[in-house]
Amino acid sequence: MKAGVFFAGLAAIAVTLLSVEAVPANAQDKKPYTIYLSNNFVGNDWRQQMLRSADIAVKKPPLAGRVDLKVEVVETTVQAQINSLNNIIRNKPDAIVIDAGSGEALNPTIEKACNAGIVVVAFDQIVSAPCAYTMESDWGRAPRVEAEWLVKKLGGKGKILVDRGLAGAPISAQLQGGFEEVIKKYPGIEVVGYFNGDYALGPEQAGVASLLAAHPQVDAIFVQGYGAGAIKALQDAGRPIVPVTGSPFNLTTTTCAQTQGAQCILAPNPAYLSAEALRLAVDILDGKKPAEKKILLRNAFLTTDPVPSELYPDATMQKIEVGKNAFPDMAPGLFLPVSPDWVEITPAEAAGSK
């Protein structure tokens, strides 16, 4: 998150680096590329921030004057997004960046776009069409780092609760599977209960509260969503605050920073992925193509305490601190960090308050 220049260092690092092919000398003199952003719903804070991030990024250098951005938001149905994409293709834009409603069902339409010479970049919820470039957070790595963190916090022994996320969501299954793959290596760690947090505060808090009532000993909680709901359930039950995982919503970073005894690790999936996808599309149109079509972003984890880097050689850790990545006076749904390192998106801009 940006507060001054602090979050310049929190930018996602692409596992697949861009090739060193030079950008054409006259790239800045060309008319703006017409790029559509196709989004299948805006039903949560992350999606709304994602759309704001795209709009802000194209108005600031280096994308200022390079992109004529058009946003298409459709109903939360796959067919609605397919219909919208077909209309976009008829308009013959230079590129389409997509937060997809399905990893498979959009593929024929995406292939049609590629065949029409349109650059397609799928981000966040990606697609499997071979012609599309894809950009997503490294969901295979995140739960494994969180699991190792919890194991170290517990000294290899304890009873834990596990969040299954949202029923039917592929990412939820991937996160749970990655976490449990690590946990099963430690016989002293016992999963005593499961709940579906649904990536929402209410279900998360209710799920944890129900399990706390049934289990007198809980030593840690693996949460796919906020994490703040789990902490609130512990407080309401008069139970000790135990280590939790979660996502860096502002409510969560603030709760972790201000709750005595809180121990948190938060794995970001930055809402500025939309801006990263737009920049990638411009690079491709300029002739600066990535070495591979699948790009994984390794984002810095946020934690309540400094973590020696040698414990997690594959991960970058940043301490949660009020005023740097926790803002008590800002919207609880603000997702952190808010800005990549190549453009400054302020917390107020990302929150839509300025």
Steps between C-alpha positions, in 0.01 A plus 500: 500500500628846430555742781765728358729266317479206741305273273725557204679195636185290532440459129429153370801336339428315177638148501517514121700808407434708191739460212751777441374578152505877466178700478466665159646849506177656378274317748422817694400677176232247408133560564373337821428131490133416546482247782185354653483372856242222529381435855227256597380660825564777755349333804784557746752764608786332314328518161405863547857589597627298203295714260615822667862386479473451124343841451764673712793321338414606145490865607854504641840436343611270347156408362363856476414572137569137400162343578141580405341286772145371466347299785226239454339364818239229452264291708646220706439240230743342258265545206468872569878536488517296177237725340688809615831367365341427162385861482847619598662288229274660238641839605852375410697636796876456530473295818261357758589441865261261673410407856323183393181345629620157385837347430365283216166627366645824361770321301322481161421871518856583603634295209273702272655821637853368449417394144382856438845628599393625842744460791328326793629513858303312767578604857390403851246233399678374191409289198663198339479608134854444364502826305437717805764646727419439866601682816411384850634488853696186581223311677712186521765677707285715732332228712827309536680803641205564734503138614873505577451826689225346715705186564793711622269710718363184662833325533368213290217409739143623540133483403387714209186606312499508120296726271378329181428838340213515251337171405575408138760773442819354342726743687342398831581136438853592392562705815364231732690226319829691507463571870413142595780359285747672733309437824482124445880484522473596868330227707479733798260729313136389512213652297204491741241684291409644161283798406404687184597864540363594155754786482262707712518623858163366616541137393863498614417626849197271533694196379783556745260577787313174444821296505635680807186396687573137414875500561649620828849512349575686177859608442486657151256576217563478127274759336470555127301822534536790742648352818345790692177302538689215662668737745161653589357152564790424735444827687124447529558150637750627756766277349872572461598673176673232292701529178282553192548527126292719273492766232622859540177692503547824690266372773727198542832682502357752745358225722831312495696817579275619781396174673727410789659160445385471138725291275410522131633414158308642204543393138414773248326465166535869406203677347749683279531181292279687253768768461768234459291331229457829315872569512573151371255550213670827404842335516381221271347746254828695504686182409639429847362153557544279807717193473200284594126554486431396859620755756490433873529791742679444826360755741650604832333348807399733783573384856466632853864436584825519309581161347862404427525460124703180534191325641310570178753531217218487244298784653526869582354609835391851602401598853145624558516855636239771549555781252692282257269212417224537760278810494240525781342808338448340160244259354512152657464338157809668355727223374874529557743569349338750265773578249764335283846656491472655153208734577378660822143420595433657839289336771240776464482449123471123536223541756311738271507777758711742298 
